[in-house]
């Protein structure tokens, strides 16, 4: 076990997670000397690629293993397990993957500290799938100024698909704005008399949903949305906001929340005897992390727009793609709840990074890593719903732009719409 693998393992073991898709010339001289001694296979264009030697590719990550979004730290656990599987199979062109994943407690200042340490201290080749809109926004300019790939950010903010201004940043999931547009389009067509209330997190994450609803409803926004309420990520509960929204007379509730508040929202809506048409952000639909803690009976009827296959769907018990995940999980996720949809996501996003690094061949310069990330064509992951595929280009940094609506039946989400464009 390498020292960096040991670092990752110890971090994971001491966090709440143990009980959701990121420098050559910038590192210190000692780091450069160490890389130079690693062998010619790490050299690109006459120089040394930071984080890459003849035997290793170092990947950095900042994750909320503690704090209000700690349930999303399971993503790092799943990704570390996937990379271990790849390493057990010989790595990528003979190079092993080392994931250095640090706890930020869902705090932007801590995320900044972590990313600087990863880039300037550890000399990672890239930053991968770090969680949180505010956290990633806090390091986006720094990473772009340093020309360090910030790949497959684990947040759906629209700003991750802006290659003209941030050519070193790429998201993964469909944007929150696009997801909200899908909800608005559905309501316009199927519930034209809906009275909509919105509960949203008071930061860039939650406000993206408001922007998407405004774009989707257009000049009919004020006719549909009669009340909004925000909460702070540090709030103990959203109870008072939900009482206010119920009193406004809404028959439709759109919740843009991270898992802890999402679970509390589901429970409170049930306890109030309120029965709105409840739409939940697809960041917070994990059966293990949200629905079961809230109560599966209380979650019944919940609607979301998704793109990943539901591991708990009996109809997919023999699905070949999910069976690929199940075989991996059986061997590498023995200490986790393998039915957690967040781990299915982790499997898919880690597989996508491996695809990018494999396409790089021996040219693992940061420039080529971004070039290959922006050159994915009709990539179909085994855990993604049929008809939905990854496509990227130098002018399109949104890997996914399609969603399907599903309704929770007390056990799993049942699709009830065709594939809908989130553009």
Buried (B, 14 or more C-beta within 10 A) or exposed (E): EEEBBEBBBEBBEEBEBEEBBBBBEBBEEEBBEBBBEBEEBBBBEEBBBBBBBBBBBBBBBBBBBBBBBBBBBBBBBBBBBBBBBBBEEEBBEEBBBBBBBBBBBBBBEBBBBBBBBBBBBBBBBBBBBBBBBBBBBBBBEBBBEBBBBBBBBBBBBBBBBBBEEBBBBBBBBBBBBBBBBBBBBBBBEEBEEBBBBBBBBEBBBBBBBBBBBBBBBEEEBEEBBBBBBBBEBEBEBBBEBBEEBBEEEBBBBBBBBBBBBBBBBBBBBBEBEBEBBBBBBBBBBBBBBBBBBBEBEBBBEBBBBBBBBBBBBEEBEEBEBBEBBBEBBEEBBEEBBBBBBBBBBBBBBBBBBBBBBEBBEBBBBBBBBBBBBBEBEEBEBBBBBEEBBBBBEEEBBBBBBBBBBBBBBEBBBEBEBEBBEBE
